[in-house]
Amino acid sequence: MENMSPWTSLITALTLLLYLVITINVGRARGKYKVPPPQMTGDPGFERVLRVQQNTLEQMVFFLPALWLFSFYVNPLWAGGIGAVWLVGRIAYAWGYYQAAEKRAIGFAISSISSMVLLLGSLFGIILSLVQP
């Protein structure tokens, strides 16, 4: 492992930072919409903020391993670039969803397609490494 890719590492750190900000937004929304813990429902504005956090967590479980596998088996620079697109998609998803549920689709599509590219590329790279002498 000669290069553990500072780009992949940067995207991983930025993903964690994004998740931290989104999580802080849930706490702020609890105060704004008067939804005390452990309550998980209330004003639709609060529920949208909470859904952004939950969906981002769900997507990170898929995205982060795919990012690192792609980086290792395909190309770390490309992994960083595709990961950056994923981050932009998640930001667009959050921004849209905070406004209205129907505005989340474009960001969701961008991040989902990015994750799928990482996974499929990883599988291709892994299979190539298995069949090459």
N, C-alpha and C positions, 0 to 999 in steps of 0.2 A: 504494500500500500504506500506508494511513493507520494501521492497527493490526496489527502483527505478532503480536498476541495473547500477552500475558504468560501466559495460561492454557495455551495450546499449548506455549509455551516451558517452562513449569513442568513439564508432563507429560513433555516430552522429557527434561528434566534428571532428573526422578524415575525415568524409565525407565532412563536410563544409570546412575543410582545403584543401582537394583535389580539391574541386570546386574553391576555391580561387586561387590555383596554376594554374589550367586550365584556369581560367579567365585572370590571369596575362599573361599566354602564348599567349592569343589572342591579348592582347595589344602589346606584344613583336613582334608577327608575323605581326601586322599592320606595325610596323616600318621596319622590315626585308624585307617584300614584298611590301612596299610602297602602302598600302591600307588605305587611310584616312577615318575617320568616316564621315558620316554615311554609307559609302560604305560597302556592305556585300559580294561583289564578287571581284575576281582578280586572282592572281596566285593560282594554285591548292594547293600549299603548305599552303597558308593562309586559303583557304576554308576547308582543312582537319582539321586544328587547330580550326577553328570556329565551324565545325561540332562536334568535340569532346566536346566542351563546351556546345553546344546546346543539344546534345544527352544526356550528363551527367545531365543537368538540367531536361530534360524530364524524365529520369530514376529516379532521386531523388524524384520526385513527387509521384512515385509509391513505391519506396523503403523505404523511411523514415516512412510513416504511417504503412506499413507492418512490418517493423522492430519493432516498438513500440507496435503494437498490438500483435505480436508474443511474445515479451518480457513479456507483461502483462498477456496474456491468456495461454501461453504455458510454456516458460522457459527463463528467462533473460540471463542465461549463453549461452544457445544454440542460442539465438537471436544474442548475441555478436559474437559467432563463425561463424554463417552463414553470419552475416553482414561483418565480416572480409574477408570472401571469396568473397563477393560482391565487397569490396574495391579492392582486388587483381585483380578481373576481370576488374574493371573500369580502373585501372592502366595499365593492359595489353592491354585493348581496346585503351586507349589514346596512349600508346607507339607504338602499331602497326599502328594505324591510322595516326599518325604523319609521319610514314615512307611511307606508301602506303595504299590506301583504302582497298585493298584486305587482308591486314594483321590485320584487326580489328575483324574478326569473332570469334576467340577463346575467347578473352576478353569479347566480347558482349555476347557470349553463357554462359560464367561463371557467369557474373553478372545477366543476364536474368533468368537463372535457379535458382540462389540464391533468387532473388526476388519472383519468383513463389513459391518456397518452403516456404518462409516467409508468403506469402499470403494464400496459402492452409493450412499451419499449423495454422495460425491465425483463419481462418474460422472454422477449426476443433475444436480449443480451445473455440471459441465463442459459437459454437453450443453445445458443451459439457457443458459449463457453463449455458446455457439456459435450457437444459433438466435434469440436475442434481438437485435433491431437495435441 
